[in-house]
Amino acid sequence: MTAISLEALEHHLALMEDVEIIDRETTDGLRLTFIYLGTLVDQERLNESILEPLFRSFRVSVEKSLTTAKITRLSNLEQALQYLLKGSVLVLDSYSGRWHAILLPNLLSRSIETSETETIMFGPKDSFSEQLEQNILLIRRRLPLTALKTERYSVGSLTQTTVVLMYIDGLINPEFVTVAKNKLSSIDFDMFLDSSHVAAFMEDHYHSIFPQYLQTDRPDSCAYSLGIGKLVIFVNNTPFALVAPITLFHLFQSPEDYINRWLVASFLRPLRYLSFLLSITLIPIYVALTTHHYQMLPLQILYVIIESRSKLPLSPFWEAFIILITLEIIKEASLRMPTKTSQNLGVIGGIVIGQAAVEAGFASKVLIVLAGISAISTFLVPNYLVTKSSLLLQFIFLILATYLGVPGILLGLVGMLAHLNGLTSLNQPYLAPVSPFYWRDWVDFFIRGPLHAMRIRPEALRPLNKYRMNRRSK
């Protein structure tokens, strides 16, 4: 450990134009040296809370002069630089000859806004921001519990990003907390700029296209997850929190499921699963039938397909491949365009290009209709990462359908289920409550049962307190 000195600090802070080094003497002859980064420190609080009280003091130490500020006594140069880069003011007290750090960070952050990735009609409208303390506040407002624990970690040798692990002590399975702590402690990388970077190092299977951590910017979703026995991970400077452990079926649940009437929510959930299957298999089924199994089609449908494809120069595979690539180009372009023009680009681009492809003889009318249904089906899945995963699955199934037909699609589905069955999240099965089977959890699985029937927390999470009600004694 290196001793702190003004010369050593000036050496490390050379060529940093936002460094402020102030050496002043009070009216009673006490010399004070202040060092801080002007871009990281709240200047108004510095003047009101630090400078004015110190210059009014009469030959007393910094610790006695500032009774309202949190002061940390520094012992070495490395500690001083760490505090400085977190928004602290370093003060050299000539009265005691010691260095102190006073944390005065400039809390620059955007206001609380509505979530743009998980929009709902009814329910809370607030969402997380890039400010870590503000995000924790939004959770503590919803869960005013002393059992709600937060543990801080620092990851990244360059960014030194603060990561907060949050869970409800006495409710969550301690095994989840232990596994998460071990994974966070074992991270060895230099830069972490987003929560997805942390998730990449904590996932059990980082080669899979399916996410093993749920990313959300909704405080109500995080509070609900904590309340049923999960843990939440916050990463500084990113508005998306990580929730674990999860299963595949959690990715198809929406916060609005618990706001809608339970019968409506129970209808929408199976519709999402069906839409996901349609998005990855609808066009491959078309290619398989027109290439290998046209005899399986009813005669009236076969006439329509023959008439539609009679003058096409491309095989069903290349016809479908070109249309799918074109659709993805339109979707990606609409995401990158300004908000007011992106909607027009998606609608007009799809109609114009689809009509032009039919008239030019590059695609059949049937395929254009199926491609539209497939594209719309992807938007019913609430999780954006699953939507992107379905794109790769669609091309894999398309290749299997081209060479093997319908058996190839069935083979792909079996392979996908086998892969999903082998995945874990925080070492927990990815297909629970199906594999392993927990029949009690099915009340909030394919359907969303009445809240009155959901009196027990999910057995798959093995919470320490499984009852979701006050068990009052009579």
C-alpha positions in Angstrom: 0.0 0.0 0.0 1.3 3.4 -1.0 1.1 6.3 1.4 -1.0 9.3 0.4 0.8 12.5 -0.6 -0.2 15.5 -2.6 2.7 14.9 -5.0 1.6 11.3 -5.6 -2.0 12.4 -6.2 -0.9 15.0 -8.7 1.2 12.5 -10.5 -1.8 10.1 -11.0 -4.1 12.9 -12.0 -1.9 14.5 -14.6 -3.5 15.3 -17.9 -7.0 15.2 -16.5 -8.4 18.6 -17.3 -11.5 18.2 -15.0 -9.3 17.8 -11.8 -9.7 20.6 -9.3 -7.0 21.1 -6.7 -7.8 23.9 -4.2 -5.5 25.0 -1.4 -7.0 27.6 0.9 -6.4 29.0 4.4 -9.2 29.8 6.8 -9.5 33.0 8.8 -8.0 31.3 11.8 -5.0 30.0 9.9 -6.1 26.4 9.2 -4.9 25.2 5.8 -7.1 22.9 3.8 -6.4 21.2 0.5 -9.3 19.9 -1.7 -9.0 17.6 -4.6 -11.9 16.4 -6.7 -13.1 15.8 -10.3 -15.4 18.6 -11.3 -17.4 16.4 -13.6 -18.2 13.8 -10.9 -18.9 16.1 -7.9 -22.1 18.1 -7.1 -20.7 21.6 -7.0 -23.7 23.1 -5.2 -23.5 20.5 -2.4 -19.8 21.0 -2.2 -20.2 24.7 -1.5 -23.1 24.4 0.9 -22.2 21.2 2.8 -18.3 21.3 2.8 -16.7 24.6 2.1 -18.9 26.9 4.1 -18.9 24.8 7.3 -15.2 24.3 7.1 -14.4 28.0 6.7 -16.6 28.9 9.6 -14.9 26.4 11.9 -12.3 27.5 14.5 -9.2 25.3 14.6 -11.0 22.0 14.7 -10.6 18.9 12.6 -12.6 18.1 9.5 -14.4 15.3 11.3 -15.6 17.7 14.0 -16.5 20.5 11.6 -18.7 18.5 9.3 -21.3 16.8 11.4 -23.8 16.2 8.7 -21.5 14.7 6.0 -20.4 11.1 5.8 -16.6 11.2 6.1 -14.2 8.3 5.4 -10.7 8.4 6.8 -8.2 7.3 4.1 -5.3 5.1 4.8 -3.5 4.6 1.4 -3.2 6.1 -2.1 -5.1 3.3 -3.8 -8.1 3.9 -1.6 -8.0 7.6 -2.1 -8.0 7.3 -5.9 -10.9 4.8 -5.7 -13.0 7.3 -3.7 -12.0 10.1 -6.0 -13.2 8.4 -9.1 -16.6 7.6 -7.4 -17.4 11.3 -6.9 -15.7 12.1 -3.6 -13.9 15.2 -2.5 -10.5 14.5 -0.9 -9.6 16.8 1.9 -6.2 17.2 3.6 -6.6 18.4 7.1 -3.5 20.3 8.3 -4.9 20.2 11.8 -4.6 16.4 12.1 -2.4 15.7 9.0 -4.9 13.2 7.7 -6.7 12.7 4.4 -10.4 12.3 4.3 -13.0 11.4 1.6 -16.4 13.0 1.4 -18.8 11.4 -1.1 -20.7 14.1 -3.1 -21.6 12.4 -6.4 -23.2 14.3 -9.2 -26.5 12.4 -9.5 -27.0 13.0 -13.2 -29.9 10.9 -14.3 -33.0 11.0 -16.5 -36.4 11.2 -14.8 -38.5 8.1 -14.3 -40.3 7.3 -17.5 -42.6 4.7 -18.9 -41.1 1.4 -20.0 -40.7 1.2 -23.8 -39.9 -2.5 -24.0 -42.7 -3.9 -21.7 -45.6 -1.6 -22.4 -48.9 -2.3 -20.7 -52.3 -0.6 -20.8 -53.0 -0.7 -17.1 -50.7 -0.9 -14.1 -47.7 1.0 -12.9 -46.0 3.2 -15.5 -42.6 3.8 -13.9 -39.4 2.0 -15.1 -35.8 1.8 -14.1 -33.2 4.3 -15.1 -29.4 4.3 -15.3 -29.1 5.4 -11.7 -28.5 2.5 -9.4 -29.7 4.1 -6.1 -32.9 5.2 -7.8 -33.6 1.7 -9.0 -33.2 0.3 -5.5 -35.5 3.0 -4.2 -38.3 1.9 -6.6 -38.0 -1.6 -5.2 -37.9 -0.6 -1.6 -41.0 1.5 -2.0 -42.9 -1.6 -3.1 -41.3 -4.0 -0.6 -40.8 -2.1 2.7 -39.1 -5.0 4.4 -36.0 -5.3 6.6 -35.6 -8.8 5.1 -35.0 -7.2 1.7 -31.2 -7.5 1.5 -28.8 -5.8 -0.9 -25.1 -6.9 -1.4 -22.7 -4.9 -3.5 -20.0 -6.1 -5.8 -17.6 -4.5 -8.2 -16.8 -6.0 -11.6 -14.6 -5.0 -14.4 -11.0 -3.9 -13.9 -11.5 -0.8 -16.2 -15.1 0.1 -15.5 -15.3 -1.0 -11.8 -19.0 -1.3 -12.3 -21.1 -1.6 -9.2 -23.4 -4.7 -9.1 -26.1 -5.1 -6.5 -27.6 -8.5 -5.5 -31.1 -8.2 -4.0 -33.2 -10.9 -2.4 -35.6 -11.4 0.5 -33.8 -13.2 3.3 -35.8 -16.0 5.0 -37.9 -16.5 1.8 -35.5 -17.3 -1.0 -33.8 -20.6 -1.3 -30.2 -19.9 0.1 -28.8 -22.1 -2.6 -29.7 -19.5 -5.2 -27.9 -16.7 -3.3 -24.8 -18.9 -2.8 -24.6 -19.7 -6.5 -25.1 -16.1 -7.5 -22.5 -14.9 -5.1 -19.9 -17.4 -6.4 -20.6 -16.4 -10.0 -20.3 -12.7 -9.3 -17.1 -13.2 -7.3 -15.5 -15.3 -10.1 -16.1 -12.8 -12.9 -12.8 -11.8 -14.5 -13.1 -9.2 -17.3 -12.3 -5.6 -17.8 -15.4 -3.8 -19.0 -19.1 -4.1 -18.1 -21.3 -1.5 -19.7 -24.7 -3.3 -19.5 -26.5 -5.9 -17.5 -26.4 -8.3 -20.5 -22.6 -8.4 -20.1 -22.9 -9.5 -16.5 -25.5 -12.1 -17.5 -23.1 -13.5 -20.2 -20.6 -14.3 -17.4 -23.2 -15.7 -15.0 -25.1 -17.9 -17.4 -24.7 -21.7 -17.1 -24.9 -22.2 -20.9 -23.6 -19.0 -22.7 -23.6 -20.8 -26.1 -27.4 -21.2 -26.1 -29.6 -18.8 -28.0 -32.1 -18.9 -25.1 -31.5 -16.4 -22.3 -31.1 -17.9 -18.8 -31.7 -14.5 -17.0 -34.7 -12.4 -17.5 -33.9 -8.7 -18.3 -36.6 -6.2 -17.3 -36.9 -2.5 -16.6 -40.1 -2.8 -14.7 -40.0 -2.4 -10.9 -43.3 -4.2 -10.4 -42.0 -7.3 -12.2 -38.8 -7.3 -10.1 -40.9 -6.9 -6.9 -43.2 -9.8 -7.8 -40.1 -12.0 -8.7 -38.6 -11.2 -5.3 -41.9 -12.0 -3.6 -42.1 -15.5 -5.0 -38.5 -16.4 -4.1 -36.2 -15.2 -6.9 -33.3 -12.8 -6.8 -32.6 -9.6 -8.7 -29.3 -8.2 -9.9 -28.9 -4.5 -10.6 -26.0 -3.2 -12.7 -25.0 0.5 -12.4 -25.5 2.7 -15.5 -28.1 0.4 -17.1 -31.9 0.5 -16.7 -32.3 -3.3 -17.1 -32.2 -5.6 -14.1 -31.6 -9.4 -14.2 -34.0 -11.8 -12.6 -33.1 -15.4 -11.8 -33.7 -18.3 -11.7 -36.1 -18.4 -14.6 -37.6 -21.1 -16.8 -38.6 -20.9 -20.5 -42.2 -20.3 -19.5 -41.3 -17.1 -17.5 -40.2 -15.6 -20.8 -43.8 -15.8 -22.1 -45.4 -14.1 -19.1 -46.3 -10.5 -19.2 -46.9 -8.1 -16.2 -50.3 -7.4 -17.6 -51.3 -11.1 -17.0 -51.8 -10.2 -13.3 -53.8 -7.1 -14.1 -56.2 -8.6 -16.6 -59.1 -10.9 -15.6 -57.7 -14.3 -15.0 -59.9 -15.8 -17.8 -58.5 -13.3 -20.3 -55.0 -13.9 -19.1 -55.5 -17.6 -19.4 -56.6 -17.2 -23.0 -53.6 -15.0 -23.9 -50.9 -17.2 -22.5 -51.5 -20.2 -24.7 -51.9 -17.8 -27.6 -48.3 -16.7 -27.0 -47.0 -20.2 -27.1 -48.9 -20.9 -30.3 -47.6 -17.7 -31.8 -44.0 -18.7 -31.0 -44.5 -22.1 -32.7 -46.1 -20.5 -35.7 -43.2 -18.0 -36.0 -40.6 -20.7 -36.2 -42.5 -23.4 -38.1 -45.1 -21.8 -40.4 -42.9 -21.0 -43.3 -40.8 -24.2 -43.0 -44.0 -26.2 -43.1 -44.9 -24.4 -46.3 -41.5 -25.2 -47.8 -41.7 -28.9 -46.7 -45.2 -29.4 -48.1 -44.5 -27.7 -51.5 -41.1 -29.5 -51.8 -41.7 -33.0 -50.5 -45.3 -33.6 -49.4 -47.6 -31.8 -51.8 -49.7 -34.9 -51.9 -50.7 -34.2 -48.3 -52.4 -30.9 -49.3 -56.2 -30.8 -50.0 -56.9 -30.5 -53.7 -58.4 -27.0 -53.5 -55.3 -25.7 -51.6 -53.0 -27.5 -54.0 -54.6 -25.7 -57.0 -54.1 -22.4 -55.3 -50.4 -23.1 -54.6 -49.7 -24.5 -58.1 -51.4 -21.4 -59.7 -49.4 -19.1 -57.4 -46.0 -20.8 -58.1 -46.5 -21.7 -61.7 -44.3 -18.8 -63.0 -41.8 -18.5 -60.2 -38.2 -19.1 -61.1 -37.0 -19.8 -57.6 -37.4 -23.0 -55.5 -39.5 -22.8 -52.4 -36.4 -22.6 -50.2 -34.9 -19.6 -51.9 -38.3 -18.0 -52.2 -38.8 -18.2 -48.5 -35.2 -17.3 -47.7 -35.3 -14.1 -49.6 -38.7 -13.0 -48.1 -37.5 -13.8 -44.6 -34.2 -11.9 -45.0 -36.2 -8.9 -46.5 -38.6 -8.9 -43.5 -35.6 -8.9 -41.1 -34.0 -6.0 -43.0 -37.3 -4.0 -42.7 -37.6 -4.8 -39.0 -34.1 -3.8 -38.2 -34.3 -0.7 -40.3 -37.5 0.4 -38.5 -35.7 -0.1 -35.1 -32.8 2.2 -36.2 -35.0 4.9 -37.7 -36.4 7.8 -35.8 -39.6 6.9 -33.9 -42.0 9.0 -36.1 -40.8 7.4 -39.3 -40.1 3.8 -38.1 -43.8 2.8 -38.0 -44.4 4.1 -41.5 -41.3 2.4 -42.8 -42.4 -1.0 -41.4 -46.0 -0.8 -42.7 -45.3 0.8 -46.1 -42.1 -1.1 -46.7 -43.8 -4.5 -46.0 -46.8 -3.7 -48.3 -44.8 -2.2 -51.1 -42.0 -4.8 -51.2 -44.5 -7.7 -50.8 -46.7 -6.5 -53.6 -43.6 -5.8 -55.8 -42.2 -9.3 -55.1 -45.5 -11.0 -56.2 -45.8 -8.9 -59.3 -42.1 -9.4 -60.3 -42.5 -13.2 -59.9 -40.1 -13.6 -57.0 -42.6 -14.8 -54.4 -46.1 -16.4 -54.4 -49.1 -14.8 -52.8 -49.5 -17.7 -50.4 -45.9 -17.2 -49.1 -46.5 -13.5 -48.6 -49.6 -14.2 -46.5 -47.7 -16.8 -44.4 -44.7 -14.5 -44.0 -47.0 -11.7 -42.7 -48.6 -14.1 -40.2 -45.2 -15.4 -39.1 -43.8 -11.8 -38.6 -46.8 -10.7 -36.6 -46.7 -13.8 -34.4 -43.2 -12.9 -33.2 -44.5 -9.7 -31.6 -46.8 -11.6 -29.3 -43.8 -12.9 -27.3 -43.3 -10.4 -24.5 -39.5 -11.0 -24.2 -37.4 -9.3 -26.9 -34.5 -11.8 -26.6 -36.8 -14.7 -27.3 -38.1 -12.9 -30.4 -34.6 -12.6 -31.7 -33.9 -16.3 -30.9 -37.0 -17.3 -32.9 -35.3 -15.8 -36.0 -32.4 -18.2 -35.9 -34.7 -21.1 -35.1 -36.8 -20.2 -38.1 -33.8 -20.5 -40.5 -32.7 -23.8 -38.9 -36.2 -25.3 -39.4 -36.2 -23.9 -42.9 -33.0 -25.8 -43.8 -34.3 -29.0 -42.2 -37.6 -28.7 -44.0 -35.9 -28.2 -47.3 -33.8 -31.4 -47.1 -35.9 -33.6 -44.9 -39.5 -32.3 -45.2 -41.9 -32.6 -42.3 -39.7 -35.3 -40.5 -37.0 -32.6 -40.5 -39.2 -30.2 -38.7 -40.2 -32.8 -36.2 -36.5 -33.7 -35.7 -35.8 -30.0 -35.1 -38.6 -29.7 -32.5 -37.2 -32.8 -30.7 -33.7 -31.4 -30.8 -35.0 -28.0 -29.5 -36.8 -29.7 -26.6 -33.7 -31.8 -25.7 -31.6 -28.6 -25.7 -34.1 -26.8 -23.5 -34.2 -29.7 -21.1 -30.5 -29.5 -20.7 -30.4 -25.8 -19.9 -30.3 -24.5 -16.3 -30.7 -21.0 -14.7 -28.7 -20.7 -11.5 -28.3 -24.5 -11.7 -32.1 -24.9 -11.7 -34.0 -26.8 -14.5 -35.1 -24.6 -17.4 -38.3 -26.6 -18.2 -39.7 -26.7 -14.7 -42.6 -27.3 -13.8 -42.8 -29.7 -16.7 -39.4 -31.4 -16.2 -39.2 -32.0 -13.3 -42.9 -32.1 -12.8 -44.5 -29.8 -10.2 -48.3 -30.1 -10.5 -49.1 -27.3 -8.0 -47.2 -24.8 -10.2 -49.5 -25.4 -13.2 -52.0 -22.9 -11.7 -49.7 -20.2 -13.0 -48.2 -21.9 -16.0 -50.1 -22.4 -19.3 -53.0 -20.5 -17.7 -53.1 -17.8 -15.1 -55.3 -19.0 -12.4 -57.3 -16.8 -10.0 -55.2 -15.0 -7.4 -57.2 -16.7 -4.7 -55.9 -20.1 -6.0 -52.3 -19.0 -6.0 -51.7 -19.3 -2.2 -48.5 -21.2 -2.5 -45.3 -19.9 -4.0 -43.8 -22.0 -6.9 -42.6 -25.3 -5.6 -39.9 -25.4 -8.4 -38.2 -22.4 -6.6 -38.2 -24.3 -3.2 -38.7 -21.2 -1.1 -38.2 -21.3 2.7 -41.7 -19.8 3.1 -44.0 -21.4 0.6 -47.3 -19.7 1.8 -48.4 -16.4 0.2 -50.8 -15.4 2.9 -50.9 -14.3 6.5 -51.2 -17.4 8.6 -52.9 -15.7 11.6 -53.7 -17.6 14.7 -57.4 -17.5 15.7 
